[in-house]
Amino acid sequence: MFSYLSPEARVRKDHPLRAIRAMVDEVLAQLSRRFYAMYASVGQPSIAPEKWLRAQLLQMLYSVRGARLLID
């Protein structure tokens, strides 16, 4: 139930997701201004596009069939 290891310690240094994460971080940093411009100033806040895109990428990479399974 409890873990004393960080997520960084659990993933191998040469795991392919580390390289993918670096590329995704770079691309999302470039797109962050555009995403910010799309946010509405009123109403209920939505899920940040950066988080949503990261989740979608993991869903595709691991062939998760739906959003509910991805959350699980």
VEXBA-224775 format. One record per residue (C-alpha): residue number from 1; residue in one letter; x, y, z. Coordinates in steps of 0.25 Angstrom, whole numbers, plus 5000, padded with zeros to 4 digits. Each point is the difference from the previous one (the first is absolute). Example, Ala and Ser with C-alpha at 12.3 -4.5 7.8 and 13.67 -1.06 7.14 Angstrom:
1_A_5049_4982_5031
2_S_5006_5014_4998
END
This chain:
1_M_5000_5000_5000
2_F_5011_5010_5003
3_S_5013_5001_4992
4_Y_5013_5007_5004
5_L_5005_5001_4986
6_S_4997_5011_4991
7_P_4995_4998_4986
8_E_5013_5004_4994
9_A_5007_4989_5008
10_R_4990_4989_4995
11_V_5003_5003_4985
12_R_5013_4995_4994
13_K_5009_5011_4995
14_D_5000_4994_4985
15_H_4985_4998_5000
16_P_4994_5006_4987
17_L_4989_5008_5007
18_R_5011_5009_5005
19_A_5004_5004_4986
20_I_4986_5002_4996
21_R_4997_5008_5013
22_A_5011_5010_4996
23_M_4995_5001_4986
24_V_4986_5003_5005
25_D_5004_5010_5010
26_E_5007_5008_4989
27_V_4988_5000_4991
28_L_4990_5003_5011
29_A_5009_5012_5005
30_Q_4999_5005_4985
31_L_4985_4999_5000
32_S_4997_5005_5014
33_R_4998_5014_4995
34_R_4990_4995_4990
35_F_4993_4992_5010
36_Y_4999_5012_5010
37_A_4994_5008_4989
38_M_4989_4990_4999
39_Y_4996_5000_5014
40_A_4987_5007_5004
41_S_5001_5011_5011
42_V_4986_4996_5005
43_G_4993_4987_5004
44_Q_5005_4987_5006
45_P_5015_4997_4997
46_S_5003_4988_4991
47_I_5011_4990_5000
48_A_5013_5006_4996
49_P_5002_4996_4985
50_E_5014_4996_5004
51_K_4996_4990_5010
52_W_4989_4995_4990
53_L_5010_4998_4989
54_R_5010_4993_5009
55_A_4988_4991_5004
56_Q_4996_4997_4986
57_L_5014_4997_4996
58_L_5002_4990_5011
59_Q_4986_4994_4996
60_M_5005_4998_4986
61_L_5014_4995_5004
62_Y_4994_4989_5009
63_S_4988_4997_4992
64_V_4990_5004_5011
65_R_4986_4998_4994
66_G_4993_5012_5007
67_A_5002_5012_5010
68_R_4994_4992_5011
69_L_5010_4989_4999
70_L_5011_5010_4999
71_I_4996_5007_5013
72_D_5000_4986_5007
END
